[in-house]
Amino acid sequence: MNKHIKPLDYNTILKSIKEPLQKVEEILIGKLQTDISLLKEVSHYILKAGGKRVRPALLLLAGGAVGKIDEKTCISAAIIEYIHTATLLHDDVVDNADFRRSKKAARSIWGNEAAVLVGDYLFTISFQYLADFENTELVSLLSTATTAMAKGEIIQLERDNSNTSEEEYLEIIHNKTASLIGAAMIIGAKLAGADEEQSDKLYKCGINIGMAFQMIDDALDYDIKNAKTGKSFGTDLKERKMTLPLSHLIENGSGKDSERVLKILDIDEITDQHVTEVYELMEKYQSIVYTIKRAEQYSNAAKDCLNGFTDSIYIQSIKQMSDFIISRKV
């Protein structure tokens, strides 16, 4: 992305799919009609809690890039958002998170049991609605993605301070984040009649966007100057998650500074003061800058995947989305 060009507003980027996205919103709530009040309350609460609908948007854009966006495309976009929402519910329980997008996490209101069970319900109805298409390839694609997501979360859970390799970090975010975005784009492409080459390119585009998206998320978690992300700062450090900014600091800091970071990670309770201290060290060793640069590489790779496609408003929107993801930094 040219650093001198201000990225477009997010809603402007999605202007080409404004009506289909509105249809997706209707489907998200419409297909959750139930007489179980708890299920309805929790589902509606988290689905209406905000979020940019990045995954459904990319599915729609991929479909538009190679063909038409129809009812099945919109339903598939809603299915992808159900899956994503289910992971948020589960993640908040695993992480003991009290807030999500500046609002109370569902688990904080209804308890862990309700959050887990509603997440399970969203997973199951996702595959139920996808099965209605009677397309085993789509079911296989989504099954592969959700299996990868679970694998990524487990690897991250097992990772400790002794493993700071960037390679393992890349494997984790490929599984837990990029796999679903890649699946969203290839499903949108397949539903629109894409050939194998187009489908493969759009899948790889989604993977690269997902990698960039997670890297920027991990960088922003340490950027205490940024007040626009809607999440608490230093959460990853407090949860002792070995994300790229932290591993880069440990690997590139002086012996004294690296040892200090490792000592903080061994403290029973990591405080905001510790977060600030680690942030200042990241500034010193440019760990956040490094993470953003790596994200930019993936963003550029995503745009390169679109070479060979007939230019259209949808292709332009995907490219703009790739730039927007990087622009979330201060």
Number of C-alpha atoms within 10 A of each C-alpha: 17 7 8 6 7 11 19 15 11 15 11 11 20 23 13 18 20 14 11 21 20 12 16 25 20 14 18 22 15 10 12 14 12 10 8 8 10 13 20 15 13 19 25 15 13 20 16 11 14 12 10 9 16 18 22 29 27 27 30 31 28 34 29 22 27 24 16 17 21 14 13 14 25 26 23 25 30 28 26 26 25 24 22 21 19 25 22 19 27 20 16 20 20 13 13 14 18 16 16 20 14 13 14 14 23 26 22 17 12 13 12 18 12 17 26 22 15 23 24 17 16 24 20 14 16 22 18 13 15 19 13 8 12 10 11 10 11 21 18 11 17 24 15 15 22 22 14 22 21 15 16 22 19 13 16 19 14 9 17 13 14 8 12 19 14 16 9 18 21 17 17 24 24 22 25 26 24 29 27 30 30 28 26 33 29 30 29 34 31 21 22 22 15 20 11 12 9 21 22 17 22 34 27 25 29 31 28 27 32 30 29 31 25 21 28 25 21 23 22 26 22 25 22 14 9 14 12 10 15 13 16 18 20 24 18 17 21 19 14 18 19 26 25 27 26 27 20 22 25 24 14 15 20 12 10 8 15 20 13 17 19 13 10 20 20 12 11 8 11 17 14 14 10 18 21 16 14 22 23 15 20 23 13 12 18 18 25 27 15 17 22 24 16 16 26 25 14 23 28 18 18 27 23 14 19 20 11 9 13 11 11 12 17 23 20 17 24 25 22 20 24 28 24 20 23 23 17 16 17 10
